[in-house]
Amino acid sequence: MSDNNLLSPNSAPHSDVEDIKKRSDYLRGTLEESLKDRITGSISEDDNRLMKFHGSYMQDDRDVRNERSKQKLEPAYQFMVRVRAAGGVVSPEQWLMMDRIAQRHANGTIRLTTRQSFQLHGVIKWNMKTVIQEVNEELLSTLAACGDVNRNVMCNPNPYQSEVHEQVNEWAQKVSRHLEPHTRAYHEIWLDEEKVADSRDGEEQEPIYGAVYLPRKFKIGIAVPPANEVDVFSQDLGFIAIHEEGRLLGFNVAVGGGMGMTHGDSKTYPQVARTIGFVTPEQIVDVAEKTVTIQRDYGDRAVRKHARFKYTIDDRGIEWFIEELQQRLGWKLQETRSYHFEHNGDRYGWVKGSNNKWHYTLFIQNGRVKDEEGYLLMSGLREIAKAHTGDFRLTPNQNLIIGGVTAQKKKKIAQLIETYGLTDGAAYSALRRNSMACVAFPTCGLAMAESERYLPTLIDKLEAVLDEAGLRDDEIVIRMTGCPNGCARPALAEISFIGKAPGKYNLYLGGGFAGQRLNKLYRENIGETEILAELGPILNRYAREREDGEHFGDFCIRAGYVKEVRSGLDFHD
């Protein structure tokens, strides 16, 4: 382990966050005391940094920030709580628990995230402990849903699509469990476990992460070709399942992906992961652990904007990483095996799985589960959960699969879907079905522009263009984020918008339809009128001039609207 990780007095320069982690006594800090403080709805900045490891961010309602300031009131502090579920698979009982917490302690909605996990918004400080206890009572957890650790492990959302998918999902679960933090702080603070040892006396260890954990967050995803729903090339560490005639042979390993960047800073950029070799299924956990420890020891702890794994690899070179990984493993990777991705979207409606059970994929716009006038989505899913004996599966595209429906139950579930008017999106344009947006306003403190609340309206207007051009049923991947941190993986979309200021976005074109290529900046800092004026002619030209089977992103490059981006290092050129 490097001195940089140990943070000794003679270690290299490091950020204030590293000091906070070092002082925290394995993520305890003064969180317990902060939660008991009833004078304010907030917690200290140091504790907020630590709270992320426990699965939560402190936020405030930005819609009322100015008005509360005028009234000399503190901001409307609240907490976002994120719940981990490796591969996005949960039981009906766990779904009902999330629904119950959302109604009693949050803002009445559930958010399905782009990492196949749940988010609850609007939880106030005095309810945090109750919420986390209820989550754990149903055998889920918020630990490591955020923070400088490995986050929720993503996987193909339908384990029973085939026997291969089922095996891959099992490996995702194993990787997730292996990389969980070992600290007992979570159980002491939230679950009333008595502290049995003083970690400062060396009784408590983090064998993988060490005392100061990772320099930044770390993300893992596992894809099963030909589907790439997890956007495997956006991951710090990706595994691509190689299968043949129904047998899982192993995984190609891809490293160094990441979506975040900072506007105006060319030293930050999104990056696509690069495949470096092949491993057997039994080797996947070892590869995951050793990769995480390399980032632990070599990641930049001085500059957090430069602390992601993609920069560690780009600074030192992919060959350096392969050599370091193989040295730690004690064996060599095999040659990369051939594979092919066709798409990174969901397949909607009823599908029969390998286990002779049925699975129904619902379209949930931007992942927000709530009741609206004329569309009681949350109520409908609640009633389905009460009757359902299978499971629910959150997809990486913020949709939901009602999974494992028996032939006997299929009629009842179908009836409830019809009664509540729940939709597989068939009546929507293919553009809308392939859309994603981050939360942004009013809760995200990083948002520069609207995203979740605005993208549906923009698509309404783009659909008029699509109808005129005859493109309503043509799949085009479109994504929007309120800032450049990349939560909806915008840098991989064929059309993407990244917020710059209220009502203003950078427009990017040319991403790969299957999530294999970054897009490139086409127009900067434009509003809705300019967006429609720019995209209208391009979409119409695509309808007239596209080649057989040509996707929109590929056309934008061939037609010269943007240059092909082969690596994040070329992103700003």
KOLLOLUM-863224 format. One record per residue (C-alpha): residue in one letter; z, y, x. Coordinates in steps of 0.25 Angstrom, whole numbers, plus 5000, padded with zeros to 4 digits. Layout:
% KOLLOLUM-863224
aZYX
...
END
This chain:
% KOLLOLUM-863224
m500050005000
s499650145005
d500650255008
n499950334998
n500450244987
l501850234993
l501950384993
s502850385005
p503250525011
n502050515021
s501050465011
a499750535008
p499750654998
h499950614984
s499950684970
d501150724962
v500850604953
e501150504965
d502450574967
i502850564952
k502550414952
k503250394965
r504550464959
s504450394946
d505150264950
y503950174945
l503550264933
r504950294928
g505150444932
t505950514922
l505150464909
e506350404903
e507050544903
s505850614899
l505650534886
k507050564882
d506950714883
r506750764869
i506650914873
t505150904876
g504050814871
s503450804886
i503850734899
s503850784913
e502450784920
d503050674930
d503450584919
n502150614912
r501450554924
l502350434923
m502150424908
k500650384911
f501050254917
h501850224905
g500650244896
s500750384891
y500250534894
m501050654889
q500050744881
d500150854871
d499350894859
r498350994865
d497851034851
v499251104848
r499551144863
n499251294861
e499951304848
r501151244853
s501151334865
k501051454856
q502251404849
k502951384862
l503051234860
e502851134870
p501551054869
a501450944859
y501850834869
q501450694866
f501050564873
m499850474874
v500250334875
r499250234880
v499450084877
r498849974887
a498149854882
a497349784892
g495949754887
g496249834874
v496749714867
v497949724857
s498549644845
p498549694831
e500049714832
q499849804844
w498749884837
l499749904825
m500849954835
m499850054841
d499550104827
r501050114823
i501350194835
a500250284833
q500650314819
r502150324822
h502250394836
a500850444840
n499750524833
g499350424823
t498150374831
i497850264842
r496850294853
l496050174859
t495750214873
t494550194882
r495450094891
q495750004879
s497150054877
f497850134866
q498250274866
l499250344857
h499350494856
g500450594851
v501650514855
i502850604857
k503850584868
w504950534860
n504150424854
m503550374867
k504550264870
t504450204856
v502950204857
i502950134870
q503950034865
e503149994853
v501949974862
n502649884871
e503349804859
e501849764855
l501649714870
l500749834874
s501149934884
t500850074889
l501250054903
a500050084913
a499150134902
c499150264910
g499550304924
d499250274938
v499050124936
n498050024930
r497750064916
n497349974904
v496449864909
m495149874900
c494349754896
n493249714887
p493849734873
n493449604867
p494149484874
y493549384865
q492149434866
s492049304875
e492849214883
v492549304895
h493049424888
e494349354885
q494549314899
v494249454904
n495249514895
e496349414900
w496049464914
a496149614909
q497549584904
k497949514917
v497449634925
s498149734916
r499449654917
h499449644932
l499249794934
e500349834925
p501449924932
h502749844935
t503649964933
r504749944923
a504850094920
y503950074908
h504949964902
e506150054906
i505650184900
w504950134887
l505449994884
d506950014888
e506949914899
e508149934908
k507849964922
v508349844930
a507949894944
d507850024952
s506350024956
r506750124968
d507550004974
g506249934975
e506549834963
e505249884955
q503849874961
e502449904957
p501749794965
i500349844961
y500549994959
g501650034969
a502650144966
v501650254963
y500650164956
l499150204957
p498550344961
r497850354947
k497550264935
f496750134937
k495850074927
i495349924925
g494249874916
i493649744914
a492249724908
v491449604903
p489949624904
p489049654897
a490049754891
n490749864898
e491649924888
v492749944898
d491850034907
v492149944919
f491550044929
s492550154924
q493650074929
d494450084942
l494349934942
g493349854933
f493149704931
i491749664926
a491849524920
i490749424925
h490549314915
e489549204914
e489349114902
g490649144896
r491449134909
l492149244916
l491749234931
g492549354936
f492449504937
n491649604945
v492549714950
a492249864949
v493049974955
g493150124956
g492750174942
g493450294935
m493050394925
g493850524928
m493450644935
t493850794936
h492850904931
g492350984943
d492950894954
s491850814960
k492850724968
t493150664954
y492150574947
p492050454938
q491650334945
v491050194941
a491650064947
r490949984957
t490849834956
i491349774969
g491449624967
f491749504958
v493149434956
t493549314948
p494449324936
e495649284944
q495449394954
i495449504944
v496949544944
d497049534959
v495849634960
a496449724950
e497749734958
k497149754971
t496249864967
v497349934960
t498149924973
i497049984981
q497050104972
r498550114973
d498450114988
y497150204991
g497050284978
d497250444980
r498650474977
a498450624981
v497350674971
r497450604957
k496050654954
h495550564966
a496550454963
r495750354955
f495250224961
k493750264960
y494050374971
t494850274980
i493550184980
d492550304982
d493350364993
r493450235001
g492250164996
i492050034988
e491949945000
w493249995005
f493849954991
i493249814991
e493749785005
e495149835001
l495149754988
q494749634995
q495749645006
r496849664996
l496349544987
g496149454999
w494849404994
k493449464992
l492749504979
q491449424976
e490149484974
t489949564961
r489349484949
s488249534940
y488549594927
h487949684916
f488549784907
e487749824894
h488749924887
n490149984887
g490250004872
d490949924861
r490249824852
y490749854838
g490949774825
w491249624823
v491049534835
k491449384836
g492149344849
s492249224857
n493549184850
n492849174837
k493549294832
w492949434828
h493149564834
y492749704828
t492549824836
l492849954829
f492250094834
i493450184835
q492950324839
n493650364852
g494650264850
r495550344841
v496150254830
k496650344818
d496450364803
e495550474799
e495050514785
g494050404781
y494350314793
l495650244793
l495450174807
m496950164811
s497350114797
g496250014797
l496549964811
r498049954807
e497649864795
i496749774803
a497849764814
k498849714803
a497849604799
h497249574812
t497549444820
g496749474832
d496749594842
f496249734844
r495449774856
l495349914861
t493949944867
p493650024880
n492750114870
q493950144861
n493550054850
l494349934844
i494049794842
i494749714831
g494749584839
g495049434837
v494749434822
t494749294816
a493749254806
q494849254795
k495249394798
k493849454800
k493649474785
k495049554784
i494749634797
a493349664792
q493949704778
l494949804785
i493849864794
e493049894781
t494149944773
y494550044783
g493050074787
l493350044802
t492050054810
d491349984821
g490550104823
a489250054817
a488950174809
y489150264821
s488150304831
a488150214844
l488450344852
r489750354844
r490150204846
n489950224861
s490850354862
m492150374868
a493050494870
c494450514876
v495550574869
a495550724875
f496150824865
p497150844860
t498050754868
c497450734882
g497950834892
l496650824900
a495650844890
m494750964892
a493850944879
e493950854866
s493450714867
e493950614856
r493950724846
y492650774849
l491650664853
p491450614839
t491050744835
l490050754846
i489550624843
d489350664828
k488350774834
l487650684844
e487450574833
a486450674826
v485650674839
l485750524840
d485250504826
e484050604828
a483750524841
g483850384835
l485050354844
r486150334834
d486250184837
d486050194852
e487250174861
i487550284870
v488950294877
i489650434875
r491050474879
m491850604880
t493150644887
g493950774886
c494050774902
p493550704914
n494550604916
g493650504909
c494550424899
a493350394890
r492450354902
p491450464900
a490850454914
l490150324910
a489550364896
e488150394894
i488550524887
s489950584891
f490650714889
i491850754898
g492650874893
k492651004901
a493351104891
p493551114876
g492151084870
k491451064883
y491050934890
n490250884902
l489150794897
y488850674905
l487650574904
g487050454910
g488250354910
g487850204909
f487850134895
a488650014900
g489650104908
q489050074922
r488650224926
l489250364926
n488650474919
k488350614924
l488650754920
y487450814912
r488050944906
e489351014909
n490351084900
i489551084887
g489951094873
e489451024860
t488251104858
e487751084872
i488050934872
l487250914859
a486050994865
e486150914878
l486250774872
g485250794861
p484050794869
i484450684878
l484750594867
n483450624860
r482750604873
y483450474875
a483050424862
r481550454865
e481450414879
r482450304882
e481950174888
d482250044881
g483650004882
e484050134890
h485450194888
f485650344886
g486450354900
d485250284907
f484250374900
c485050504904
i484850464919
r483350414917
a483050544910
g483650634921
y484850694913
v485850644923
k485750564936
e486350424937
v487750424943
r487950294951
s489350324955
g490450424952
l490150484966
d488850534960
f489450584947
h489550734951
d488250744959
END
